[in-house]
Amino acid sequence: MSGVPSVSNKPKSKKALRRQKEKEPKLVENPKQAMFIKGNKCSQICRDLLNDLHSIKKPLAVKYSRKNPILPFEDPTSIEFFSNKTDSSLFCFTNHTKKRPNNMVFGRLFDFHVADMFEVGIQNYESITECAAKKRPYVGNKPCFIFNGDFERSIELSRFANLLLDFFRGRVVDKINLKGIEHVICVTAEEDLIHFRHYSVVMKKSGTRIPRIELEDCGPNFDMKMRRFQLASEDVMKESCRVPKQLIKKKVKSVKSNVFGEKIATIHMQRQDLNTLQTSHVKALSRKGKRKYADAEDDNNNNNNNNNNNEVTSPPPKKKRKTK
């Protein structure tokens, strides 16, 4: 094999070196970025919906303006190539054919290889411009998710709900301001259709400190019908959900946490001697002070009794006689 030249992946510039380091595995990975790709033929509904989903996902989104002759279920190599190029782990692909009209594919990748894919048909589409909402959510705000229906009745529905949550959740944060929740995504599962609704949160006066919340339809709204799906294997899902040992918190004895993340601890203490308890130093409360105070009170009582015994009652005054 000495005649075959060795191929090395060593970067030739500092920019390429920085790009290679950004793609390396990390303890805390970068926020997931999504690609929006158009197929060889697209309908107007598919184009408008792709633009609306791209506006919700911003700024963690890459949109391709050119048409690409890609068939993800037949040959996903092009999707994997774009993922490696843009360092994206999510994608949304749309095309339109006579057999599958208004077709859209949602998927995610692990280690730049396709893991899950779901192909759905779009029905009853309502764009953002058609919804007369006064308030629009700002770019980059995290949405609040609501899932209605029985998503656990099949593994494909539960994985699809998990994919939608992973697709639109944005950056991972520890805390969030309630005033920063400006839009809600509601996903409802029925027998044949999955309804996707997008609302904006409006806070109004309620006469108390807690505002009254109302939801306004801000779009896009559409229904999805499941057509095809491809699920990742158990080994791939286990490897993708693995948490590094450095990030696993060590268990502490007698310390638990409730649903809200608050610590609940049990403290074991010995019986305390209250005589040795340090309190504020007041002379009247000390033992010597109590004795002196008691002796002083006894002396005062004795003096009062002696004074009472020594007192002599004086005779009543004589009346003067009147002279004529």
C-alpha positions, 0 to 999 in steps of 0.5 A, spaced: 500 500 500 506 504 499 504 506 492 497 509 494 498 516 497 495 517 504 489 522 505 489 526 511 483 530 514 488 536 516 486 543 515 490 547 511 488 554 514 486 557 520 479 558 518 478 550 516 481 549 523 476 553 527 470 550 523 473 543 524 474 544 532 466 547 532 464 540 529 468 536 534 464 533 540 463 537 546 460 536 553 455 541 552 453 541 544 451 547 540 444 549 539 440 545 534 440 548 527 435 546 522 435 546 514 430 548 509 430 545 503 426 545 496 425 539 492 425 539 484 418 541 484 414 545 489 407 548 490 405 554 492 403 552 499 409 548 500 413 554 499 409 559 503 409 554 509 417 553 508 418 560 509 413 560 515 416 555 518 423 558 517 421 565 520 419 561 527 425 557 527 430 563 526 435 565 527 437 557 528 435 556 521 439 555 514 434 556 508 436 554 501 433 558 495 435 553 489 431 547 487 435 540 489 433 534 486 433 530 492 429 524 495 430 523 502 427 516 503 431 513 497 438 517 497 439 521 503 446 522 502 445 529 499 441 531 506 447 528 510 452 532 505 448 539 507 448 537 514 456 536 514 457 543 511 452 547 515 453 543 522 445 542 522 442 536 525 435 538 523 432 538 516 425 540 513 424 538 506 418 539 501 416 537 494 410 536 490 408 530 485 402 527 483 402 521 487 404 525 493 401 532 493 404 538 498 409 533 501 413 535 507 419 531 510 421 532 517 427 529 520 433 529 524 440 527 524 446 524 529 453 524 527 451 527 520 447 521 518 439 521 518 436 518 524 429 519 524 424 521 518 417 523 517 413 524 511 406 528 511 401 531 507 399 538 508 392 540 508 388 546 510 394 551 510 393 558 513 399 562 512 401 568 517 399 573 512 392 570 512 391 571 520 390 578 523 394 578 529 396 584 532 402 582 536 407 577 532 412 574 536 420 576 536 425 572 532 428 567 537 423 567 542 422 560 545 415 557 544 410 554 549 408 547 547 402 543 548 400 536 546 393 534 545 391 527 544 394 520 545 401 520 542 403 514 546 398 509 542 404 508 537 411 509 537 411 513 530 407 518 533 411 519 540 417 519 536 414 525 531 412 529 537 419 528 540 421 531 533 417 537 533 419 539 540 426 538 538 425 542 532 422 548 535 425 548 542 430 553 540 436 554 545 436 550 552 436 555 558 436 554 565 431 559 567 426 563 563 422 570 564 414 569 564 414 575 560 418 572 554 413 567 552 410 570 547 407 564 542 404 557 543 405 551 539 399 547 540 399 540 536 393 535 537 393 528 534 386 525 532 385 518 528 388 520 521 390 527 522 395 531 526 393 539 527 398 544 528 396 551 531 400 557 532 398 562 537 401 569 540 400 570 547 397 577 549 397 579 556 391 584 558 389 587 565 386 583 570 385 588 576 390 583 580 398 582 579 397 576 575 395 578 568 389 575 564 392 571 558 389 571 551 391 567 545 391 570 538 391 566 532 398 568 528 399 562 524 401 558 520 396 553 521 395 546 517 393 539 518 398 533 517 397 526 515 402 521 516 405 518 509 411 514 511 416 514 516 423 511 518 425 510 525 432 510 528 435 503 531 435 502 538 442 503 538 442 509 535 437 512 540 441 510 546 447 513 543 444 519 541 441 520 548 447 518 552 449 523 557 457 524 559 459 522 566 462 529 567 455 532 566 451 527 571 450 530 578 452 526 584 447 523 589 447 527 595 445 523 601 438 525 605 437 530 599 431 530 594 428 535 589 421 536 588 417 537 581 419 544 581 427 543 582 427 545 589 431 542 594 428 538 600 433 535 605 433 531 612 438 534 617 440 529 623 442 533 629 444 531 636 440 533 642 442 540 644 443 542 651 439 549 652 443 551 658 449 552 654 445 556 649 448 563 647 443 568 648 443 576 649 447 578 655 442 581 659 444 582 667 437 581 669 436 574 666 443 571 669 443 567 675 447 572 679 442 578 676 436 574 678 439 573 686 441 580 686 434 582 684 430 578 688 435 580 694 433 587 693 426 586 692 426 582 699 430 588 702 425 593 699 419 589 702 422 589 709 423 596 709 416 598 707 414 593 713 418 597 718 416 603 716 409 601 717 410 599 724 413 605 726 408 610 724 404 613 730 397 615 729 395 622 731 389 624 735 384 628 731 384 636 731 380 639 737 374 644 735 375 651 736 369 654 740 365 660 738 366 666 742 360 671 743 
